[in-house]
Amino acid sequence: MTTPLPLSNKKVLVPRGAGQAKSFSRLIEKHGGIPVEIPLISFKPAVLDGSLMDVLGKLETYDWIIFTSNVTVETFLSFFPEGKPAVLPKIAVIGERTGHFLRERGYEPEFIPSKYVAEVFADEFIAHIKKGTRVLIPKGNLAREHIANQLKEHGSFADEAIVYQTYMPDESKQKLHEMLENRELDILMFTSPSTVDHFIEAAGENGLLEQARRCTVACIGPVTLKKLQSLGIPVHACPEQYTVEHMVESTIEYLESIHKNDKL
């Protein structure tokens, strides 16, 4: 008799947009789950106004540039002809995925932290640079200011540049409403505090938060975990390594532990 796969017949929320959802969905399918792609977060480039043009025009004045995600890299490079700025400072990234994304575009990161979270990045990066270092941080409009604040406390110069806007697509609100109302989601996976905020906003508008509480909830790391806990939402799985792969693995471990307890 064939052993069922760990996510067999479980409908799993994939909160990323079409461009980023494919590998996530394949991972769910690999373990027998049914991915339900509902982008809780989408991005659009910021308006290229005078302040942003000023920053992009003086890249040579910075010692380092920090990229926190693939979206940041892609959007930042889109402001330059053929996606190639004439010069870039030394590059630091928060995660290996972002590092790989940069390498595919011909850029080699010179700093990657031991853990892929802003708090660890800030501590290790500060130990790596001198006071007075000039750092540019491209970011989204909802991104935290933790890294910039820590750098400034250290005595470095940190400029933040908003290069993209974050929003929830209207069509996602409708699809999420239908899935929750019909109890068609078994597992909710959150990849950032913004995905949590948008989910709560959409579910709350339709009075469906209680429906969400019956689901297994997983998140990618401690910042997202803290956001969920602050809203009173129980979290069943959160990995020690902050990647989608490890989030899925920790969810499977949780489900298997529940299954074992049921047998006792």
N, C-alpha and C positions, 0 to 999 in steps of 0.2 A: 504494500500500500504506500503510495507516494505521500511524503510529509508535505503538508501545505506550506507555502511560503509565508514568512512572518507578517507581511502586510496583506495577505490574501483577502481580496474583496473589500478592503478598507478604502473608502473615498477620502483622499488626502488633499487638503487645500495647498495649492502651489501659488504663493502670493506675488510672484514676479511677473514682469511683462513678457511679451512674446519673445523678445530677443534673448532673454536670460532664462526662460522657463524650460527650454528643451532638455538640457542636461539634467535639470532638477526632476522633470517628469520621467525621464528615462530611468533615473535612479529609483523612483517610486515603483515604476513598472517592473524593474529588475527584481524587486522584493515582493511582487505580487499585488501591489496596491493599484488603485485607480486614481491617477492624478486629475485634479480638478483645477484647471488654470483660471484663476481670477486675479488679475493684476491689482494688488492693493496699493501699488505705488508705480507711478510713471514719471518720466522726466522730459523736460524740454529746455533747450539752451536759454540762458539768460539773455536779456537784451544787451547788445554790444554798445553800451553807453560810454560816455567820456571817461569815467573812473576805471572801467574795465579795460578800455583801450590803453589807458595810461599804464596800468599794471602789465599788460601784455607787451607793451612797447619797451619795457625796461627790464626784461628778464635777466640781462647780463649783470644787473646790480645785485642779484640774489646769490647767496652761496648754495642754498638748497631749495628744492621744491618738494613738497610732501603730497603724494597722491593716496587717497584713502579708499578708493574703489575703482572698478573698471569704468563706471559711469563718469567719474571725475576725469579720468584719463581721456576717454573718448570725446567728451564734451570740450575739454580744454584744447585738445589738438584740433578740433573742428574749427576753431577760430583762426587757424593759420592756413595759408595757401597749401593745398595738397596735404594738409594735416602735418606739416613739418615746420616747426619753428626754427629759425636760423640758429638759435643757441638755446640750450637748456642748462640750468644749474645742475649740481649733483642731485640725484633722485633718491628719495626715501619713500617707502611704501609701508602700509600697515599689514598687508597680507601677501602670501605667496601667489595667490590667484592674480592679484593686481600686478605683481612682479612679472608673472608669466605673460599677462596681457601687454605689458610694456615691451618685453623682449620680442614679442611677435611684431612689434612696430619699430624695432631697431634701437630700443633704449634699454640700458642696463642699470637696474637699481643698485645703489651702493649701500643701502641700509634697509634691513628688514628685521623687525623685533622678534623676540622669542615667542611671544603670544600676540595674536592678531586682535588686539583691543587697544583703544586710545590710551588708557591709563598706563599700560605696560609700554606702549610705544613712547609716550612722553618721557617716562622715567629713563628708559634705555637710550633714547635719542639725545636727551640732555647730557647724559654721561659721555656721549660720543662727540659732542661739539663744544666749541669755546664760547664764552660770553661775547656778545657783540655780533654773533653770527646772524646773517640776514636770511630769513626764511619766508618763502611764499607758500600759502596753503589754499589751493583752489578747492571749492566746496559747494554743496547745495544749500539752498536757502533755509533748510531745516536742520542742518548739521550742527553738532555741538561745538562749543568754543574751547573745549578742554585743552587741546594740544596748544593752541595759540596762547591761552592764558598761562599755561605752565612754562612755555618758552619765554614769555615776557617776564615772569617771576624769576627766571634763571638769568635774565639780563641779555637775552637775545632780542632781535627785532623780528616780529612775526606779522606779516600782512596776510589777511584773508581776502579772497576774491570769490564772490558768488558767480559761478559759471553755469549753474543750472537751477531750475525750479522743480520742486517736487509736488505732485498732485495725485489724486485718485480719479481714474477715469469714471465718468458717469455710468457707462455700461456695466462696470464692475459692481456698482452699488445694486443695480437691479438683479444681476446674476447672483450676488451674495444673498440678497433678500430671498430669492426663490429657493436657493439651496438650504438655507437655514430654516425657512418656513416649512419646507418639506422634509426636514431632518435628513438631508442627503449628504451631510459631511460627518465623517467619523473622527478625523484627525485635523487639527489646525496647526500649521507651521508658520512661525513668524521669523523673518530674517532681519528685522530692524525695528527700533521704536516707532518709526514712521508707519510701518505696516500695521503695528498695533493700534496706533492712533486712528488710522483710516478705517480699520476694521471696526473699532469701537464706535466711531462716528456713524458708520453705515448701519451697523446692527442696532445701535441705540435709537437711531431715527425711526426704525421700524419695530421697536419693542421686542427685539429678538436676542437680547443678551443672554437670557436664561436658556435659550436653545443652544447657544454657544457653550454654555457651562457643562453641558452633557458630553462634550467632545473631549478627546485626549488632546492636550495642548503641549506643543514643543516650541522651543525657541533656540536661536543660534548662539547666544552668549549672554554674559552677565548684564550688559546694559539693557538689552531687550527683556531679560528676566526681571530686572528691577522695575521696568515700565509696567509689565503685566502684573507684578505683585502689588504695585502702587494702586492699581485699578481693582484689586481684589479678585484677580483671575488666577485660579490654581494652575501651576505649571508642573507637568508630569515628567518632562525630559528636557535637559539642557546639557550639552556636551562640555567637556573640559577643553577641547580644541574647537575653535569657533569657525567651523566650516559646515556647509550643507550636508556633506557626506557624514560627518560626525554627528550632526543633529539627527539625521535619519537613523544612524546606528544606535544612538541613545534612546530614540523612540522605540526601536525594535526591542532593545534590552528591557525597557519599561513594560512593553506589552507581554514579553516572554515571562517576566517576573510575575505579572498579574495572572497569566495562564498557569504558572506553576503553583501559585497560592490557591487558585481555584481547585487544583487537583488534590490539595492537602485535606 
